[in-house]
Amino acid sequence: MNKLDRTEQRIVGVLIEKALSVPDTYPMSENALVDGCNQKNNREPLMDVAGFQVAGALMSLQEKGWAARVEGGGRVAKFKHRVAELLEVDGKELAVLAELLLRGPQAAGALKTRVARMGNHGSVEDIELMLRRFAEHLPPLVELLP
């Protein structure tokens, strides 16, 4: 995921977050993604992206295989993430990845409380184990900091 720019990372994080925490709003339109990227809570750093930036990033994410356009279901194009298939991770691991994409580096204890809203009710030890596996992934998905 280190080959994604900041806007692409935010979009992927928003797609995962909404799929897990508000499934009724998923897949998401470009306008909903702009709102999700610019959301003021549960985000670090705060961003102010425009619609054209999200549109360009979505095209790039589709080319890289991280997102897909969902056909049918209305007049507005909607998009979904493909992280679970690409990285072969489950919902609990997706929640941790989403939180890291939305807020950046965090301690396992902070992640534990923040990923609960996305359905991951694991222990700090569970999250530390996930982070170690992510760091050992080729290429590494996270970097463990002291």
N, C-alpha and C positions, 0 to 999 in steps of 0.2 A: 504494500500500500504506500510505500515511500515514493513511488513514481507518480503519485497523485499530487496535484498542486493544492493549495489551501482551500480554494473554492470547491474543488472536486472532493476533497476529504470531508468538508462540511456537508456537501450534498449526500454523500454516501452515509455519513453519520445520521443525518436527518431521516433518510429513507429507512435505515435500520430502526432508529428510535420510534418512528411513527408506526412501522409494521408491528413492533412489539408492544408499544404502549397504547396506541390508538388505532387498532386494525381497521376500524370503520372508515378511516380517512386514507387508507392505503389500497392500491398504488396512488401516487400523488401527481398532481398537475404541476406545470412549471410555476404557476402563481403560488400554489401552496408551498412549493420548495423555496421560493423567494422568501415567503413569510417564515418558514422554518429556519432558513439560514440566518435571517435577521432577527430571530427571536431573542429577547433580552434575558430570559432566565434559562438556566442549564446550558450556557454557552460561554466559552472562553477561548480566544478573545471574542468580543462582540464584533459583528461584521455588519456591513451595509452594502450588500450586493444588489445589483440591478437585474432586471429580467434578462437583458441581453447577456449578462455574465453567466447566469444560470443556464440559459439556452446553449451557450457555447460550451460550458463545462459538461452539460448533459450529452452533447454530441461527442465530446472527447471520451466521456465515461462509456458511452455505447461502443465506440471504436475499440476501447481497451477491454471491453467485456465486463465492466463493473456494474453497469446499469442496462436495463432493457426497456424499450417502449412497449406498453401493453396495448394491444389492438382490441377494438370493440369497447362497448361500455359507455358510449357517449360521444359528444362532439369534440371534447377536449382531450388531447393526448395526455396519457398518464404514464408514469415511470415507476419501475421497481428496481431494487438492488439485486445483484447476483452474487453477493459475498458468500452466502452459505454454500453455494455450489462451487465457487472458485476455490475457496479455502477449506472446504469440507469441515465446517464448524456447526455447532448446534446453537439453539436459541440463547442459552446461558453465555456461551462464548461470544455470540453476536452482541449481546447487551454490553459486555465489557469492551469490545471493539468500538461500539457506537459511542460509549461514554468517553473513551480516549480520543476518538475523532472529534467529538463535540467540545471537550474541555481540555484536552492536552494531558500532559504527564500528571499522574496522581498516585498517591500511595494506595496500597491494597485496601486499607481500612476505609479510606474515603470512597473508593470504588464500590465497596460492599454496600454502603448505604445508598449510593446513587444508582446502582444497577437494579436495585429492588423494584423500582417503578417500572422496569422493563421485564420483570418476571424472574430475575436471577436472585434467589434468596440463599445463595451459598455462603459459606463461612469465609473469613479472611484467608484462611489456609487454602480453600478451594480457589479463590481468586489469585493468590500468589502462585499456585500450581499452574493455572491457566496462563498467567503472565510469563512464567518460565517456559512453557510450551510455545507461546507466541515468539519468545526471544530465540528459541531453538529452531523455529520454522525456517525453511530455506525458500526465499530470502526471509530474514527476520521481520516479523510484523511489529515488534516493539523493541525498545532498547531499555534494559533494566538500568536504572540510575541509582547511585548510592543514597 
